[in-house]
Amino acid sequence: MLIDYSDKTLTICDNGSYVEWAIMLSKYFGKVNYFNPWYSAFPDSEMFMPGLGLTNVNKVSRLFDVVNSTDLFFFPDIYFGDVQLHLESIGKKVFGSRDGDSIELFRDEAKKLYKEVGIPTASYKKLIGMKALKSYLKEHEDVYIKSNETRGDMETWHSDSYILSEEYLNELDYTLGAARETVEFIVEESVNDAEEFGYDGFTIDGQFPKKAGWGIEIKDCGYLGFFGEVFPKELLEVNAKLSEYFKRNRYRNMWSNEVRKQKKLYFMQDPTCRVASPPGGLYMNNCTNWPDIMWYGSEGTLIEPIYQGKVGAEVIIHSQFAEKHSQLVIFPEKFHDHIKFRNLAKVNDNYYVIPQHVGVAEIGSVTGWGSTIGEAFSEVMKYAKEVKGFGIKVMTDSLSKATESLNKLRDYGVRI
């Protein structure tokens, strides 16, 4: 570490998904506060629980109670741009995306930006309301439907044809209620015969470190990544063309881009202006100098990351039971650097994953790293066997799929 953080206080402001960062960073900082915006008109106990009871993590109920005593704020998730700008305005160190997260929240605005800076992207149509969406899908097949800003309304989904999507559309119409005619949809044309890969690292005001990660995600299942100074040129081109945007927004946070590569062309997909999931669980501990990166990065100074492994893998832990119930999870504490959970709390020495109000089955991940793909996969398999819980499934099958995707990228001319 470049300085001693044992007398420093870090406060993490999060929505629950990245509570493990508080545990990891408590190894370095003298005090780590954790806050998630749990309140509503009628909050319940589970809304407050993420971060509760964790060793060396101080769960706080009101963010501004700890503002004066905090030396550094970390915002691993989106939606907090206004809070970050205010904290910065009163002289606080902030490691976060600020208003730079708007290109993840507003997909149509992101596509306009890509066009301005010369980044290829798939054709799209912005629609407002369910009537407009249904009408459009009757005339257009093989498209992807995404939402703007309100991520809890639905996951991105694919419509082969209207007749196959009609029942889901009716369910979505009912679920949205009064919002059915105000919600914004982005409908994208499919980019077929393509493989997806992306950059995974951070940026400080549009500066990128020499060393970072890039990899292949198997959606909601797993990830295979490489850490070092060699990257596919397509990913570097996207970063370079967005550099001015990041500088303008004083973006100082994790950053991941998603690119779909065909034989001769590539297209920018969705950006991630936060800790990506995956590979956030992987690079959380594979990188060993996050305190320096965050401390100096909050001031606009880029610090190069230090990685333990050149290759890393991450597989997602699933549980349908956890969509609606608190999930008891059991694993050896000595393996906690490799086993990560979202919305984690500890009660009477037992770990629980607290359910999210939208019912998410992806509750955590298992990670491993080494000098080769084989070493990374071996580490993941070793730790995956140690995760216990009712209905839990660790998606280790995704590792072979990631290898297949890697081979296709080689065939498409991507530099590996």
C-alpha positions as CSV (number, residue, x, y, z in Angstrom):
1,M,0.0,0.0,0.0
2,L,1.2,3.5,-0.8
3,I,-0.1,4.9,2.5
4,D,-1.3,3.4,5.8
5,Y,-5.1,3.2,5.7
6,S,-5.5,1.9,9.2
7,D,-6.5,5.3,10.5
8,K,-8.9,6.0,7.6
9,T,-12.6,5.6,7.5
10,L,-14.3,4.3,4.3
11,T,-18.0,4.5,3.7
12,I,-19.6,2.3,1.0
13,C,-23.0,3.4,-0.4
14,D,-24.6,0.5,-2.3
15,N,-27.9,-1.2,-3.1
16,G,-27.0,-4.5,-1.6
17,S,-25.2,-6.3,-4.5
18,Y,-21.7,-5.3,-3.5
19,V,-21.6,-5.8,0.3
20,E,-18.7,-8.2,-0.1
21,W,-16.5,-5.2,-1.0
22,A,-17.0,-3.9,2.5
23,I,-15.7,-7.1,3.9
24,M,-12.7,-7.2,1.6
25,L,-11.8,-3.5,2.2
26,S,-12.1,-3.8,6.0
27,K,-8.7,-5.6,5.8
28,Y,-7.1,-2.3,5.0
29,F,-9.2,0.5,6.4
30,G,-9.4,1.3,10.1
31,K,-13.2,1.5,9.8
32,V,-15.6,0.6,7.1
33,N,-19.2,1.8,7.1
34,Y,-21.9,0.2,4.9
35,F,-25.1,1.9,3.8
36,N,-27.9,0.8,1.6
37,P,-31.0,3.0,1.0
38,W,-33.4,0.7,2.9
39,Y,-36.3,3.0,3.7
40,S,-39.7,3.5,2.2
41,A,-43.1,4.6,3.6
42,F,-43.3,1.1,5.2
43,P,-39.9,-0.5,5.3
44,D,-39.5,-4.1,6.6
45,S,-36.7,-5.7,8.4
46,E,-35.2,-7.5,5.4
47,M,-34.8,-4.2,3.5
48,F,-32.3,-3.1,6.2
49,M,-30.4,-6.3,6.6
50,P,-27.8,-6.4,3.8
51,G,-24.4,-5.7,5.6
52,L,-25.8,-6.3,9.0
53,G,-23.7,-8.4,11.5
54,L,-20.6,-8.7,9.2
55,T,-17.3,-8.8,10.9
56,N,-15.4,-5.4,10.9
57,V,-18.3,-3.8,8.9
58,N,-20.3,-1.0,10.6
59,K,-23.9,-1.0,9.2
60,V,-25.3,2.5,9.2
61,S,-29.0,3.5,8.9
62,R,-28.5,7.0,7.6
63,L,-25.7,8.0,5.2
64,F,-25.3,11.6,6.4
65,D,-24.7,10.6,10.0
66,V,-21.2,9.5,8.9
67,V,-20.3,12.1,6.3
68,N,-18.1,14.2,8.6
69,S,-16.2,11.2,9.9
70,T,-15.6,9.6,6.5
71,D,-12.3,10.0,4.6
72,L,-13.3,8.2,1.4
73,F,-16.7,7.2,-0.2
74,F,-17.0,4.3,-2.6
75,F,-20.1,3.9,-4.8
76,P,-19.9,0.4,-6.5
77,D,-23.4,0.7,-8.0
78,I,-25.4,3.2,-10.2
79,Y,-28.2,5.7,-9.3
80,F,-26.1,7.7,-6.8
81,G,-24.7,10.4,-9.1
82,D,-26.4,13.4,-7.3
83,V,-25.1,12.2,-3.9
84,Q,-21.6,11.8,-5.2
85,L,-21.6,15.3,-6.7
86,H,-22.8,16.8,-3.4
87,L,-20.2,15.0,-1.4
88,E,-17.5,16.1,-3.8
89,S,-18.8,19.7,-3.6
90,I,-18.2,19.7,0.2
91,G,-14.6,18.4,-0.2
92,K,-15.1,14.7,0.2
93,K,-13.1,12.1,-1.6
94,V,-15.4,10.0,-3.9
95,F,-14.6,6.9,-5.9
96,G,-17.7,6.5,-8.1
97,S,-19.2,7.1,-11.6
98,R,-21.0,10.4,-10.8
99,D,-23.4,11.3,-13.6
100,G,-21.3,9.1,-16.0
101,D,-23.6,6.2,-15.1
102,S,-26.3,7.8,-17.4
103,I,-25.1,5.7,-20.4
104,E,-26.1,2.6,-18.5
105,L,-29.4,4.0,-17.3
106,F,-30.5,5.6,-20.5
107,R,-29.7,3.2,-23.4
108,D,-31.0,5.5,-26.2
109,E,-28.8,8.4,-25.0
110,A,-25.9,6.0,-24.9
111,K,-26.5,5.0,-28.5
112,K,-26.6,8.6,-29.5
113,L,-23.2,9.1,-27.8
114,Y,-21.8,6.1,-29.6
115,K,-22.9,7.5,-32.9
116,E,-21.3,10.9,-32.1
117,V,-17.9,9.3,-31.3
118,G,-17.9,6.7,-34.0
119,I,-18.6,3.5,-32.1
120,P,-20.7,0.9,-34.1
121,T,-23.9,-0.2,-32.4
122,A,-27.0,-2.3,-33.4
123,S,-30.0,-0.5,-34.9
124,Y,-32.7,0.2,-32.3
125,K,-36.1,1.8,-31.8
126,K,-37.3,3.7,-28.7
127,L,-40.9,3.0,-27.7
128,I,-43.0,4.3,-24.9
129,G,-45.7,2.2,-23.4
130,M,-47.0,-1.4,-23.8
131,K,-49.4,-0.6,-26.7
132,A,-46.5,0.7,-28.8
133,L,-44.3,-2.3,-27.9
134,K,-47.0,-4.8,-28.8
135,S,-47.7,-3.1,-32.0
136,Y,-44.0,-3.0,-33.0
137,L,-43.4,-6.6,-32.1
138,K,-46.3,-7.7,-34.4
139,E,-44.3,-6.3,-37.3
140,H,-40.7,-7.2,-36.2
141,E,-39.2,-10.5,-35.3
142,D,-35.8,-11.6,-33.7
143,V,-35.3,-8.5,-31.6
144,Y,-34.1,-7.8,-28.0
145,I,-36.2,-5.7,-25.6
146,K,-34.6,-3.6,-22.9
147,S,-35.7,-1.0,-20.4
148,N,-34.5,2.6,-19.7
149,E,-33.6,3.6,-16.1
150,T,-36.1,1.3,-14.2
151,R,-34.0,-1.9,-14.2
152,G,-36.5,-3.7,-11.9
153,D,-39.3,-3.7,-14.5
154,M,-37.8,-6.6,-16.4
155,E,-34.6,-8.3,-17.6
156,T,-33.5,-7.9,-21.2
157,W,-35.4,-10.5,-23.2
158,H,-35.6,-11.8,-26.8
159,S,-38.7,-11.9,-29.0
160,D,-38.5,-14.4,-31.8
161,S,-42.0,-13.5,-32.9
162,Y,-45.1,-11.9,-31.5
163,I,-47.1,-15.1,-31.2
164,L,-44.3,-16.6,-29.0
165,S,-44.0,-13.5,-26.9
166,E,-47.7,-12.7,-26.5
167,E,-48.2,-14.4,-23.1
168,Y,-45.2,-12.8,-21.6
169,L,-46.3,-9.4,-23.0
170,N,-49.7,-9.9,-21.3
171,E,-48.0,-10.7,-18.0
172,L,-45.7,-7.7,-18.3
173,D,-48.7,-5.5,-19.1
174,Y,-50.4,-6.6,-15.9
175,T,-47.3,-6.4,-13.8
176,L,-46.4,-2.8,-14.8
177,G,-49.9,-1.6,-13.8
178,A,-50.3,2.2,-14.2
179,A,-46.8,2.4,-15.6
180,R,-47.7,0.3,-18.6
181,E,-48.1,3.4,-20.8
182,T,-45.2,5.4,-19.5
183,V,-42.3,2.9,-19.3
184,E,-39.7,3.3,-22.0
185,F,-38.5,0.4,-24.0
186,I,-35.4,0.1,-26.3
187,V,-35.9,-2.6,-29.0
188,E,-32.6,-3.6,-30.7
189,E,-32.1,-5.7,-33.8
190,S,-30.3,-8.9,-33.2
191,V,-26.6,-9.2,-34.0
192,N,-26.4,-12.8,-35.2
193,D,-23.5,-15.1,-35.6
194,A,-21.5,-13.0,-33.1
195,E,-19.5,-13.6,-29.9
196,E,-19.6,-11.3,-26.9
197,F,-16.5,-10.2,-24.9
198,G,-15.6,-7.1,-23.0
199,Y,-13.1,-4.9,-21.1
200,D,-13.2,-5.1,-17.3
201,G,-11.3,-2.6,-15.3
202,F,-11.6,1.0,-14.2
203,T,-11.1,4.5,-15.6
204,I,-10.0,7.7,-13.9
205,D,-11.3,10.7,-15.8
206,G,-10.9,8.9,-19.1
207,Q,-7.5,7.5,-18.3
208,F,-7.1,3.7,-18.4
209,P,-4.5,1.7,-16.6
210,K,-1.9,-0.3,-18.7
211,K,-3.0,-3.4,-16.9
212,A,-6.7,-4.5,-16.7
213,G,-8.9,-7.4,-17.4
214,W,-11.0,-8.5,-20.4
215,G,-13.0,-11.6,-20.8
216,I,-16.0,-13.6,-21.9
217,E,-19.3,-13.8,-20.0
218,I,-21.8,-16.6,-20.2
219,K,-24.9,-14.6,-19.3
220,D,-25.9,-15.1,-15.6
221,C,-23.7,-18.2,-15.5
222,G,-20.0,-17.5,-15.6
223,Y,-16.9,-15.7,-16.9
224,L,-13.4,-16.4,-18.2
225,G,-11.0,-13.5,-18.1
226,F,-7.4,-12.4,-18.7
227,F,-5.4,-9.8,-16.7
228,G,-2.4,-8.0,-18.1
229,E,-1.4,-5.5,-20.8
230,V,-2.7,-7.2,-23.9
231,F,-6.3,-6.6,-25.1
232,P,-8.3,-7.1,-28.2
233,K,-8.1,-3.9,-30.3
234,E,-11.9,-3.6,-30.5
235,L,-12.1,-3.1,-26.7
236,L,-9.4,-0.5,-26.7
237,E,-11.1,1.4,-29.5
238,V,-14.3,1.7,-27.6
239,N,-12.5,2.9,-24.5
240,A,-10.5,5.5,-26.5
241,K,-13.7,6.9,-28.1
242,L,-15.4,7.2,-24.7
243,S,-12.4,8.8,-23.0
244,E,-13.6,12.3,-23.4
245,Y,-17.0,11.4,-22.0
246,F,-15.4,10.0,-18.9
247,K,-13.2,13.0,-18.5
248,R,-16.1,15.4,-18.8
249,N,-18.1,13.5,-16.1
250,R,-15.1,13.1,-13.7
251,Y,-15.9,9.3,-13.9
252,R,-13.6,7.6,-11.3
253,N,-14.9,4.0,-11.0
254,M,-15.1,0.5,-12.4
255,W,-16.0,0.2,-16.0
256,S,-16.9,-2.6,-18.3
257,N,-17.8,-2.5,-22.0
258,E,-19.6,-5.3,-23.9
259,V,-18.8,-5.9,-27.6
260,R,-20.3,-8.4,-30.0
261,K,-17.9,-9.5,-32.6
262,Q,-18.7,-10.9,-36.1
263,K,-16.2,-12.1,-38.6
264,K,-15.3,-8.6,-39.8
265,L,-17.5,-6.2,-37.7
266,Y,-18.0,-5.4,-34.0
267,F,-20.9,-3.7,-32.2
268,M,-21.0,-2.0,-28.8
269,Q,-23.6,-3.6,-26.5
270,D,-24.5,-2.5,-23.0
271,P,-22.1,-0.6,-20.8
272,T,-21.6,-1.3,-17.1
273,C,-20.8,1.8,-15.1
274,R,-20.4,0.0,-11.8
275,V,-18.8,-3.2,-10.5
276,A,-19.8,-5.8,-13.1
277,S,-21.4,-9.0,-12.1
278,P,-19.5,-11.0,-13.2
279,P,-16.5,-10.5,-13.0
280,G,-16.7,-8.2,-9.9
281,G,-16.3,-11.1,-7.5
282,L,-13.1,-12.2,-9.4
283,Y,-11.2,-8.9,-9.6
284,M,-12.2,-7.9,-6.1
285,N,-9.5,-10.2,-4.7
286,N,-7.4,-11.0,-7.7
287,C,-6.4,-7.3,-7.6
288,T,-4.5,-6.5,-4.3
289,N,-4.2,-2.7,-4.2
290,W,-7.8,-1.4,-4.4
291,P,-7.3,1.0,-1.5
292,D,-4.6,2.8,-3.4
293,I,-6.6,2.8,-6.6
294,M,-9.7,4.2,-4.9
295,W,-7.9,6.7,-2.6
296,Y,-5.8,8.3,-5.3
297,G,-8.4,7.7,-8.0
298,S,-10.9,9.8,-6.1
299,E,-8.4,12.7,-6.6
300,G,-8.0,12.1,-10.3
301,T,-4.7,10.2,-10.1
302,L,-4.5,6.8,-11.7
303,I,-2.7,4.0,-9.9
304,E,-1.8,0.8,-11.7
305,P,-3.5,-2.4,-10.4
306,I,-1.6,-5.3,-9.1
307,Y,-3.0,-8.7,-10.0
308,Q,-2.3,-12.1,-8.4
309,G,-3.3,-14.2,-11.4
310,K,-3.0,-13.7,-15.2
311,V,-6.1,-15.8,-15.8
312,G,-9.3,-15.8,-13.8
313,A,-12.7,-17.5,-13.8
314,E,-16.0,-16.9,-12.0
315,V,-19.1,-19.0,-11.9
316,I,-22.5,-17.8,-10.6
317,I,-24.4,-19.3,-7.7
318,H,-28.1,-19.8,-8.3
319,S,-31.0,-20.4,-6.0
320,Q,-34.7,-20.1,-6.9
321,F,-35.5,-20.4,-3.2
322,A,-33.6,-17.2,-2.6
323,E,-35.8,-15.2,-4.9
324,K,-38.4,-14.9,-2.1
325,H,-36.7,-16.3,1.0
326,S,-33.7,-15.5,3.1
327,Q,-31.1,-18.1,2.0
328,L,-28.8,-19.7,4.6
329,V,-25.4,-20.3,3.0
330,I,-22.6,-22.3,4.5
331,F,-19.0,-22.3,3.4
332,P,-15.5,-22.4,5.0
333,E,-14.6,-18.9,6.2
334,K,-11.0,-19.5,5.0
335,F,-12.3,-19.5,1.4
336,H,-14.2,-16.3,1.7
337,D,-11.8,-14.5,-0.7
338,H,-13.1,-16.9,-3.4
339,I,-16.7,-17.2,-2.4
340,K,-18.9,-14.1,-2.7
341,F,-22.6,-13.3,-2.1
342,R,-24.9,-10.4,-2.8
343,N,-27.1,-8.9,-0.1
344,L,-25.2,-10.7,2.6
345,A,-26.0,-10.5,6.3
346,K,-24.8,-12.4,9.4
347,V,-27.1,-13.5,12.2
348,N,-25.9,-15.6,15.1
349,D,-22.7,-16.6,13.2
350,N,-24.8,-17.8,10.2
351,Y,-24.6,-16.1,6.8
352,Y,-27.8,-15.3,4.9
353,V,-28.5,-13.9,1.5
354,I,-31.4,-11.5,1.8
355,P,-34.0,-11.7,-1.0
356,Q,-34.3,-8.7,-3.4
357,H,-37.7,-7.3,-4.0
358,V,-37.5,-8.2,-7.7
359,G,-36.7,-11.8,-7.0
360,V,-33.2,-12.5,-8.3
361,A,-31.9,-16.1,-8.4
362,E,-28.3,-15.1,-8.9
363,I,-27.1,-14.8,-5.3
364,G,-23.3,-14.9,-5.5
365,S,-20.3,-16.4,-7.2
366,V,-17.2,-18.6,-6.9
367,T,-13.9,-17.4,-8.2
368,G,-10.4,-18.7,-9.0
369,W,-7.2,-17.4,-10.7
370,G,-3.8,-18.6,-11.7
371,S,-1.3,-18.5,-14.5
372,T,-3.3,-20.6,-17.0
373,I,-6.9,-21.3,-17.9
374,G,-6.5,-24.8,-16.4
375,E,-5.3,-23.4,-13.0
376,A,-8.1,-20.9,-12.8
377,F,-10.8,-23.6,-13.6
378,S,-9.2,-25.9,-11.1
379,E,-9.4,-23.3,-8.4
380,V,-13.1,-22.6,-9.2
381,M,-14.0,-26.3,-9.0
382,K,-12.2,-26.6,-5.7
383,Y,-14.1,-23.9,-4.0
384,A,-17.5,-24.6,-5.7
385,K,-17.7,-27.9,-3.9
386,E,-17.6,-26.0,-0.6
387,V,-20.8,-23.9,-1.0
388,K,-23.8,-25.4,0.7
389,G,-27.4,-24.2,0.8
390,F,-31.0,-25.4,0.1
391,G,-31.6,-25.5,-3.7
392,I,-28.2,-23.9,-4.5
393,K,-26.6,-24.7,-7.8
394,V,-23.1,-23.5,-8.8
395,M,-23.0,-23.0,-12.6
396,T,-19.6,-24.7,-13.2
397,D,-20.9,-26.0,-16.6
398,S,-20.4,-22.4,-17.9
399,L,-16.6,-22.8,-18.0
400,S,-16.7,-25.1,-21.0
401,K,-19.1,-22.8,-22.8
402,A,-16.7,-19.9,-22.1
403,T,-13.8,-21.9,-23.7
404,E,-16.0,-22.5,-26.8
405,S,-16.7,-18.8,-27.1
406,L,-13.0,-18.0,-26.7
407,N,-12.2,-20.4,-29.6
408,K,-14.8,-18.7,-31.8
409,L,-13.3,-15.3,-31.1
410,R,-10.0,-16.6,-32.2
411,D,-11.7,-17.7,-35.5
412,Y,-13.1,-14.2,-35.9
413,G,-9.6,-12.7,-35.7
414,V,-9.8,-11.4,-32.1
415,R,-6.3,-11.1,-30.6
416,I,-6.2,-13.3,-27.6
